[in-house]
Amino acid sequence: MSTPCGAFVFSLDFELAWGYQHLPHAPDLRPLYRIVPQILDIFKTYDVSATWAAVGHLMLSHEQAQSEYPRIDGVPYHGEEGTEVFYAPALVQSILDCPTHQELACHSFTHAPIGSSRCPADVARQELQRCQVAGEKWGRRMESVVFPWNVVGRVDLLEECGYKCYRAENSEWYWFRQVRRFASCAPRTLPWRVAQYAIRSLRLIDELACLAPPLPRPRRLGDVWEIPHSMFFPGFSGVSSLVPADWRRRRAVVGLRRAAARKRIFGMFTHPHNLLSGTEPLLRALEGICRQAAALRDAGRLKILTMAQAREALERGEFIE
């Protein structure tokens, strides 16, 4: 057994236009064809393996989606125009071609709220199964799941569909469970709007204070592991536009050092589209985080793991106190 140490687990919710289905307008997402390779270059430079939780449709061409995958009952089917923001096999290929291993994980097939009671169980099962099939066509058997909007539910279906771990819900102090449910699962309603304003205000306080991210313990539910979440890496939108980019780096570095000292998992996530505005300063902040993680790794104090690798380490009891 190796010497106990902490771990850095970085995941990216890779959804493009599928994540904007509930909103009246989406930003121009085409710059992601430039930004994703820039993120991968940082990972290559610092030998950082990350988890790319992809919506299943991004792994397909428009023709594949139409010919091989009939609509799932109860789930809106979008992207029939075949634009590059609904189907992105070229970006998936660039992720898998990265010299530093990148994990391909499931973010549902259509970005349906599979963890919510609003989504029928049979639909959630099909979403998980189809994403697994799409991944296998790329030569990857998926082990990890990131629930859309980070709303966790129906964990029993994960093992049934061949998955072994999932990312926990947000653990920041301002994410109250009921508020989170309103914010994520009932878009455009009055409770949703109230929750959004409340969360944004509290998040601004949290980010301006540069508070140390929490380090929750992982837990096991049956044969499926919950991989902890510690910090969201925000873009320059909403209240986060008031927070300098480097403050994100400073805060993450605090989390990395605490994880190394306490032998815990520091889980951070973002969406590639969070880097659409203020791309260059945000990429520099992300590079600074990866540089610090690499330094701690080289000192033998931290491991940089994908979600699947973290699950394997948890099974072996390698790095958690």
C-alpha positions as CSV (number, residue, x, y, z in Angstrom):
1,M,0.0,0.0,0.0
2,S,1.3,3.4,-1.0
3,T,1.9,6.3,1.5
4,P,-1.4,8.1,2.3
5,C,-1.8,11.4,0.7
6,G,-4.5,13.8,-0.6
7,A,-6.0,13.9,-4.1
8,F,-7.1,16.4,-6.7
9,V,-10.1,15.4,-8.8
10,F,-11.0,17.9,-11.5
11,S,-14.1,17.3,-13.6
12,L,-15.6,19.3,-16.4
13,D,-19.3,19.2,-17.3
14,F,-19.1,19.0,-21.1
15,E,-22.5,19.8,-22.5
16,L,-22.4,22.7,-25.0
17,A,-25.9,23.6,-26.2
18,W,-27.6,20.7,-24.4
19,G,-27.1,22.6,-21.1
20,Y,-29.1,25.6,-22.4
21,Q,-32.3,23.8,-23.4
22,H,-34.3,25.3,-20.5
23,L,-33.1,28.9,-21.2
24,P,-34.5,31.2,-23.9
25,H,-31.1,32.1,-25.3
26,A,-27.6,30.5,-25.4
27,P,-24.3,32.3,-25.9
28,D,-22.2,31.6,-28.9
29,L,-20.6,28.3,-28.0
30,R,-18.4,28.0,-31.1
31,P,-15.3,29.5,-29.4
32,L,-15.2,26.3,-27.4
33,Y,-13.6,24.6,-30.4
34,R,-10.6,26.8,-29.5
35,I,-11.0,26.8,-25.7
36,V,-11.2,23.1,-25.1
37,P,-7.8,22.4,-26.9
38,Q,-6.3,25.2,-24.7
39,I,-7.5,23.5,-21.6
40,L,-6.1,20.2,-22.8
41,D,-2.7,21.9,-23.5
42,I,-2.6,22.9,-19.8
43,F,-3.4,19.4,-18.8
44,K,-0.7,18.1,-21.1
45,T,1.9,20.6,-19.7
46,Y,1.3,19.7,-16.1
47,D,0.3,16.0,-16.6
48,V,-3.2,16.5,-15.2
49,S,-5.7,13.8,-15.8
50,A,-9.3,15.1,-15.6
51,T,-12.8,13.7,-16.0
52,W,-14.8,15.0,-18.9
53,A,-18.5,14.3,-18.2
54,A,-20.0,14.5,-21.6
55,V,-23.6,14.6,-22.8
56,G,-24.0,11.5,-24.9
57,H,-25.1,13.4,-28.0
58,L,-21.8,15.3,-28.2
59,M,-20.1,12.0,-29.1
60,L,-22.3,11.5,-32.1
61,S,-22.7,13.1,-35.5
62,H,-26.1,14.5,-36.4
63,E,-26.6,11.6,-38.8
64,Q,-25.8,9.0,-36.1
65,A,-28.2,10.6,-33.7
66,Q,-31.1,10.5,-36.2
67,S,-30.5,7.0,-37.5
68,E,-29.3,5.1,-34.5
69,Y,-31.0,6.7,-31.5
70,P,-34.8,7.2,-31.6
71,R,-36.2,9.8,-29.3
72,I,-36.6,8.9,-25.6
73,D,-40.2,9.3,-24.5
74,G,-40.7,12.2,-22.2
75,V,-37.4,13.9,-23.0
76,P,-37.3,16.9,-25.5
77,Y,-35.1,16.1,-28.5
78,H,-33.0,19.1,-29.6
79,G,-30.3,19.7,-32.1
80,E,-32.0,18.3,-35.1
81,E,-30.5,21.0,-37.2
82,G,-27.1,19.3,-36.7
83,T,-25.2,22.4,-35.6
84,E,-21.7,21.9,-34.1
85,V,-22.9,23.0,-30.7
86,F,-25.2,20.0,-30.4
87,Y,-22.8,17.4,-31.9
88,A,-19.1,17.6,-31.3
89,P,-17.3,14.4,-32.1
90,A,-14.2,16.4,-33.1
91,L,-13.9,17.8,-29.6
92,V,-14.5,14.3,-28.1
93,Q,-11.6,13.1,-30.3
94,S,-9.3,15.9,-29.1
95,I,-10.0,14.9,-25.5
96,L,-9.3,11.3,-26.1
97,D,-6.1,12.2,-28.1
98,C,-4.6,14.1,-25.2
99,P,-1.2,12.6,-24.3
100,T,-2.2,12.8,-20.6
101,H,-5.1,10.4,-20.0
102,Q,-8.5,12.0,-19.8
103,E,-11.5,10.1,-18.5
104,L,-14.7,10.2,-20.6
105,A,-17.7,10.1,-18.2
106,C,-21.5,10.3,-18.5
107,H,-23.5,13.5,-18.1
108,S,-26.7,11.8,-19.4
109,F,-27.6,11.5,-23.0
110,T,-29.6,14.7,-23.5
111,H,-28.8,16.6,-20.3
112,A,-32.1,15.4,-18.9
113,P,-32.5,15.9,-15.1
114,I,-32.0,12.2,-14.4
115,G,-31.5,12.7,-10.7
116,S,-34.8,14.6,-10.3
117,S,-38.2,13.1,-9.5
118,R,-39.4,15.1,-12.5
119,C,-37.6,12.6,-14.8
120,P,-39.3,9.2,-15.0
121,A,-37.2,6.3,-13.9
122,D,-37.4,4.5,-17.2
123,V,-36.2,7.7,-19.0
124,A,-33.3,8.1,-16.6
125,R,-32.4,4.4,-17.2
126,Q,-32.4,5.0,-21.0
127,E,-30.3,8.2,-20.6
128,L,-27.7,6.3,-18.7
129,Q,-27.7,3.3,-21.0
130,R,-27.5,5.3,-24.2
131,C,-24.6,7.3,-22.9
132,Q,-22.8,4.1,-22.1
133,V,-23.4,2.8,-25.6
134,A,-22.1,6.0,-27.1
135,G,-19.0,5.9,-25.1
136,E,-18.3,2.3,-26.0
137,K,-18.3,3.3,-29.7
138,W,-15.3,5.5,-28.8
139,G,-13.6,2.6,-27.1
140,R,-14.3,3.8,-23.5
141,R,-16.4,1.9,-20.9
142,M,-17.7,4.7,-18.7
143,E,-17.4,4.3,-14.9
144,S,-18.3,7.8,-13.7
145,V,-21.5,9.9,-13.7
146,V,-22.0,13.6,-13.2
147,F,-25.7,14.4,-12.8
148,P,-27.1,17.3,-14.8
149,W,-27.3,20.4,-12.6
150,N,-25.6,18.3,-9.9
151,V,-28.9,17.0,-8.7
152,V,-28.2,13.5,-7.4
153,G,-30.8,10.8,-7.4
154,R,-31.6,7.3,-8.5
155,V,-28.1,6.1,-7.6
156,D,-29.4,2.5,-7.7
157,L,-29.7,2.9,-11.5
158,L,-26.0,3.6,-11.8
159,E,-24.8,0.2,-10.9
160,E,-27.5,-1.4,-13.0
161,C,-26.1,0.5,-16.0
162,G,-22.5,-0.3,-15.4
163,Y,-21.3,2.9,-13.5
164,K,-19.2,2.8,-10.4
165,C,-19.1,6.3,-9.0
166,Y,-20.7,9.7,-9.3
167,R,-19.9,13.3,-8.3
168,A,-21.5,14.5,-5.1
169,E,-23.8,17.5,-5.0
170,N,-22.3,20.9,-4.4
171,S,-21.0,21.2,-0.8
172,E,-20.6,24.9,-0.5
173,W,-22.3,26.3,2.6
174,Y,-24.8,28.4,0.6
175,W,-26.2,25.4,-1.3
176,F,-29.2,24.5,0.9
177,R,-30.8,21.3,-0.3
178,Q,-34.3,22.7,-0.9
179,V,-33.0,25.9,-2.4
180,R,-30.8,23.8,-4.7
181,R,-33.8,21.8,-5.9
182,F,-35.7,24.9,-6.7
183,A,-32.8,26.5,-8.5
184,S,-32.0,23.4,-10.6
185,C,-35.2,21.6,-11.2
186,A,-38.0,24.2,-11.6
187,P,-36.5,26.7,-14.1
188,R,-38.3,30.0,-14.7
189,T,-40.7,29.6,-11.8
190,L,-41.0,32.1,-9.0
191,P,-39.2,29.8,-6.5
192,W,-36.5,29.3,-9.1
193,R,-36.0,33.0,-9.4
194,V,-36.0,33.6,-5.6
195,A,-33.5,30.8,-5.2
196,Q,-31.2,32.1,-7.9
197,Y,-31.0,35.6,-6.3
198,A,-30.4,34.1,-2.9
199,I,-27.7,31.8,-4.1
200,R,-26.0,34.4,-6.2
201,S,-25.8,36.8,-3.3
202,L,-24.4,34.2,-0.9
203,R,-22.0,33.0,-3.5
204,L,-20.6,36.5,-4.0
205,I,-19.9,36.7,-0.3
206,D,-18.2,33.3,-0.4
207,E,-16.0,34.1,-3.4
208,L,-15.0,37.6,-2.2
209,A,-14.1,36.3,1.2
210,C,-12.0,33.6,-0.5
211,L,-13.1,31.1,2.1
212,A,-11.3,27.7,2.2
213,P,-13.3,25.1,0.2
214,P,-14.8,22.2,2.2
215,L,-13.4,18.8,2.0
216,P,-16.3,16.3,2.5
217,R,-15.6,12.7,3.0
218,P,-16.3,10.2,0.2
219,R,-19.0,7.7,0.9
220,R,-20.1,4.4,-0.5
221,L,-23.7,3.5,-1.4
222,G,-23.8,-0.2,-2.2
223,D,-21.1,-0.8,-4.8
224,V,-21.1,2.8,-6.0
225,W,-18.8,5.6,-4.6
226,E,-19.7,9.2,-4.2
227,I,-16.7,11.4,-5.1
228,P,-16.7,14.6,-3.0
229,H,-17.2,18.0,-4.5
230,S,-15.3,21.0,-2.9
231,M,-15.3,24.0,-5.3
232,F,-16.8,25.3,-8.4
233,F,-14.5,27.2,-10.8
234,P,-16.8,30.0,-12.0
235,G,-16.6,32.1,-15.2
236,F,-17.1,35.9,-15.5
237,S,-20.9,35.9,-15.5
238,G,-23.4,37.1,-12.9
239,V,-21.9,37.9,-9.5
240,S,-18.7,36.1,-10.3
241,S,-17.8,38.8,-12.8
242,L,-17.1,41.0,-9.7
243,V,-14.4,38.5,-8.5
244,P,-10.9,38.7,-10.0
245,A,-9.8,35.6,-11.9
246,D,-6.7,35.1,-9.7
247,W,-8.9,34.8,-6.7
248,R,-10.2,31.5,-8.1
249,R,-6.6,30.3,-8.2
250,R,-5.8,31.4,-4.7
251,R,-8.9,29.7,-3.3
252,A,-8.2,26.5,-5.2
253,V,-4.6,26.5,-3.9
254,V,-5.9,26.7,-0.4
255,G,-8.1,23.7,-1.1
256,L,-5.2,21.7,-2.7
257,R,-2.9,22.4,0.3
258,R,-5.6,21.4,2.8
259,A,-6.3,18.2,0.9
260,A,-2.6,17.3,0.9
261,A,-2.3,18.0,4.6
262,R,-5.5,16.3,5.7
263,K,-5.3,13.4,3.1
264,R,-8.6,14.2,1.6
265,I,-10.1,14.7,-1.9
266,F,-10.2,18.2,-3.2
267,G,-12.9,18.0,-6.0
268,M,-13.2,20.9,-8.3
269,F,-15.4,21.3,-11.4
270,T,-16.3,23.7,-14.1
271,H,-17.9,23.8,-17.5
272,P,-15.8,24.7,-20.6
273,H,-18.4,27.3,-21.4
274,N,-17.6,29.1,-18.1
275,L,-14.4,30.2,-19.9
276,L,-16.2,31.9,-22.8
277,S,-15.9,35.4,-21.2
278,G,-12.6,36.4,-19.8
279,T,-10.9,33.4,-21.4
280,E,-7.3,34.4,-21.1
281,P,-7.3,35.4,-17.4
282,L,-9.4,32.3,-16.5
283,L,-7.0,30.0,-18.4
284,R,-4.1,31.6,-16.5
285,A,-5.9,30.9,-13.2
286,L,-6.6,27.4,-14.3
287,E,-2.9,26.9,-15.2
288,G,-1.9,28.2,-11.8
289,I,-4.1,25.7,-10.1
290,C,-2.6,22.8,-12.2
291,R,0.9,24.1,-11.6
292,Q,0.3,24.0,-7.8
293,A,-1.3,20.5,-8.0
294,A,1.7,19.2,-10.0
295,A,4.1,20.7,-7.5
296,L,2.3,18.9,-4.6
297,R,2.2,15.7,-6.6
298,D,5.9,15.9,-7.4
299,A,6.5,16.4,-3.6
300,G,4.6,13.2,-2.9
301,R,1.9,15.0,-1.1
302,L,-1.0,14.8,-3.6
303,K,-2.3,12.5,-6.3
304,I,-4.0,13.9,-9.4
305,L,-6.8,11.5,-10.3
306,T,-9.8,11.1,-12.5
307,M,-13.1,10.2,-10.8
308,A,-12.7,6.6,-11.8
309,Q,-9.1,6.6,-10.5
310,A,-10.2,8.1,-7.2
311,R,-12.8,5.4,-6.9
312,E,-10.2,2.7,-7.5
313,A,-7.9,4.4,-4.9
314,L,-10.8,4.5,-2.4
315,E,-11.4,0.8,-2.9
316,R,-7.7,0.2,-2.0
317,G,-7.8,2.6,0.9
318,E,-4.7,4.3,-0.5
319,F,-5.0,8.0,0.3
320,I,-8.0,8.8,2.6
321,E,-7.3,9.0,6.3
